[in-house]
Amino acid sequence: MRGRNRGPSPLPERAARLWRSLGAAFVILVFVPPLLLLVSGSLTEPGLPPSPTPQLVPDPLSTTGYERALDLGGLLRASLNSVLVAVVAVPLSVLVASLAGFALARLAPRTTAVVVAASLVALMVPPTALLVPRFAIFRFLGLTDTLVPLIAPALLGTSPLYVLVYYLAFRALPADLYDACQVEDLSPVRTWWQVALPLVRPVTAGLTALTFILTWSNFLDPLIYVYDRDLFTLPLALRSLSLLDLTNFPVFLAGAVIATLPALGVFVLAQRRFLHDHSDPRG
């Protein structure tokens, strides 16, 4: 009966490739046409009457919209402020969420159930319901009109969802792994940093990208806490450009392209990292 054990069937791998191809095709069909129209609109000459139909290649091509967007909207300074907030808030949020998720995965089951239930309840609270008490706290501390209120949520992991995602990821690791760490006399912090966190790198890549995009595109918090134009982030700067007349709409679209490119780049990098970690079993 030779030849009966032929190894794993290639069907699951083919099905996975098919689903990835379908997902890529869906993303291309949904997101690429609006991006192309956004770029083409930003290359339209400002001051001209708007075209009645979208033009993929405007005539004439012009980069004047980008020059005016940087000049009128102060996008360069706003970009630096957004980068500062993201550079501090994103790593801090991921570290706090991963550490909290690891601690939650190592708690007693009864305590874990209580904390998970409380986290789910917190997720159901609308963020707008917390605006007034948060504003009162930051105003009492004298932190309004600064970038601190935009970074402060990272001290709590930004969202209970991130903690729960890390909790599920750490819980899925083999229990023997944690037992081996205890035999090697590793502290909980070293177990989290040296053993558990490297094994959930796809989760870290996904949450890092999600946190960056949400932080980068955050409009409501800067609108509430920031008043000095020198502290405006990109969403607030784009809001000022949106008030221009229709003939200068390419200026606003140019600003939108500048604001979209970093988020798109982070998404592509996170996707490549995610696929690499899944395709290479050695990490």
N, C-alpha and C positions, 0 to 999 in steps of 0.2 A: 504494500500500500504506500509506495513511495510517491512523493509529490503532493501528498494531502496537506502538509503544513507549508503553505506558501507565504506566510507572513500576513500582515495587515492589508486589507483591501484598499485600493486607491480611490474607492468611491467617496469616502468622507472627505479626503483631500480635494478631490475634484469638486465636490459640492461646496466646500468652503471657498475655493477659488471662484466658483460661479457666483456665490452670494457676494463676495468682495467685488467682483466685476459689476454686478447689478447695482451694488451700493455706490460704486464710483460713477457709473453711468447716471444714476439718479441725482447725485450731487452735481455732476456737470450740467445736466439738463435744468436743474432748478437754480443754481447759483451763478453759473458762468454767464448766461445772457444778461442778467441785471448788472453784473460787474463790467461786461463789455460796454453796455450803454452808459454806465457811470463814467468809465474812462473816456469814451468818445465824447460825452457831453462836457467833460472837463477840458477837452482840447478844442472846444468851440470858441471862437473869438467873442469876448465880452462886448456888450454894447449893441449887438445885432438883435433884431427881432427873433423870438424863439421860433424854431422850425415847427410846422404843423405836424410833421411825422418824424419819428426818431431816425437819426442818421448814424450808421455804424462808423463811417469815415467822414467826419465833418469837412466842409470846404469853405474857408481855408482852415488848415490845422494851425493851432496857436497855443502857446504855453503862457499866454498873458494871464489866464485865470489863476495859475499857480503863483505867479509873481504878486498879483493883487491879493490873493488869499493870504500869503505870508505877510504882506504889508498891512492890509486892512484888518484882518482878523487876529493878528499877533500869534499866528499858529506856531512859530518857532518857540516862543516863550511858553506857550500853552503845552507844546509837545514835551518840553523839558520838565514842566510840572507833572505831566501825566507819567513820564518815565520815572521821575523821582518817587511818585506814589506807588507805581507798579513794582519798582525794584525793591522797595521796602515791604510792601504789603503782601506780594505774592509768595516769596519764600517764607515769610513769617507765618502766613496763613497755612501753607502746606505743612510746615514743621509742627505748628500747634495742633492742626487737625490729625496729623499722623500720630503724634504722641498721645493725644486724647483717645484716638481709635485703638491704639495698641493697649493703653491702660484699660479701656473698656473690654477688650477681648480677653484680658487676663484677670478680670474681676470675677467674683463668685456669681453663679448664674442668677440668683435672686436679685442681687444688686444690679447686675447688667440689665435685667428685664425692666427694673424701675427706671434706670437711666435712659434706656432706649425708648421707653414709653414717653418719658419727659421730652426727649429730643423730637419725637414725632409730634407731640403737642406743640412744641415750639415752632416746628415747620409749618403748622397750620395757622399760625398767627400772621396776619398780613404785615409786611414790612412797614407800610404806611401808618399802622397803628402805633409804631414805636417812634415815629418822627418827633412828636412833641416832647415826650420824656427825654429822648436822646438830645434834642436841641437844648432843653432846659439844663441838662447835666453839663454839656460842653460850654454853654454860656456861663454857668456858675463857675466853671473852672477857668474861664477866660480863654478858651481855645477856639472860639469862633473866629472866622476870617483867617484861619490857618489851614494847613494841609493835614493837621493831626486828626481831625474827625474822619478824614477819608482813609486813614491808615488804621485807626483804632479798631475797627471790626476784625482785623487780622489777628488781634490778640485773643480773639475767641474762635479762631478758625474760620471766620467769615460766615459760615452757615453750619447748622447742625447736620445738614446733608453730607458735608465732607467728612465729618467725624464718623457718621454711620457707614459711609462707603469704605473708609479705612478699617472700621471695625469688622465689616464683613470680609474684607481682604485678609486681615490678620487672623481672623477666626478660621479661614479656609486653610491656613497652613497646618501641616501635620503637628499633632500634639507631641509626638516624639522629638520634634525639633526643639521645642521649648524645654522638654525634659533634658535633652542633651546640653542645652545651654546652662541649665542649673547644675548638671554634673560638672561642667567646665568652670563652674563658679563665676559665671558672667552676671553682672548686675543687670537689673531690668533696663536701664538706659543703654548699656552696651548691647544687650540683646536686641533692643529696638533698632539701634543705629547700625550695628554691624551685621546682624543676621536677618531680622524681619523686614526692615525697610528696603534693602536691596532686592528682596524676593517679590516685592509688589511694585516694581518700577513702572509697569504699564499704568497702574492706578495713579501713581504719582505724576506721570506724564499727562494723563488725561485731566486730572484735577488742577495741575499747574496751568494748562492751557485754558481751562474753563475759568479759573480764578483770574488769570490775566485778562481775558476777554471781558469779563464782568467788571473788573476794576478799570480797564481802559475805556470802556463805554459807559461808565457810571455818570449819569447826568443829574439825578435827583439830589444826591448828597452834596456835590459842589454847588448846586443851585441854592441850597439851603444854608450852607455853612461858609461859603466863600463870597466875599464882596469886592475885594481888591482885584482889579483887572490883571495886575501882575501875577496873581495867584490862580488865574483861570486855568482849568484843564481843557483838553481838546473838545469835549462835548459842549462846554460853555462857549468856547471860541467859535465853534460851528454854529451855535445858536445866534450869535451876533451876525454871522454871514448869511443866515437864512432870512434876515430882515431886509436884504437887498432887493431891488426891483427885479422883474423878470428878465430884463435885458442883461443883468449881471449874474444870472443864475449859474453860468459856467464857473464863476468864482466860488460859489458854494459847493458845486460838484468837485472842483479841484481840492477844496478843503476836505471833502468827504473821502476822496481818494487817499489823501495824506493820512487821514485818521484810520482808514481801513487796512492799509498795507501792513502795519505792524501786527495787527490781530490776525490777518491772513497768514503772515509768515510764521507766527507762533503756532497756529493751527496745523500748518504743513509739517513743521518740525516735530510737533507732538505726535502727529499721525505716523510719521516715519519711525519715530522712536517706539511707538506702540507696536507697529508691525514688526520691527526688528526684534523686540523682546519676545514676541510670540513665535517668530520663525526660528530664532536661535535658542535652543533649550539651555545653552550654557550662559545666557544673559549677556 
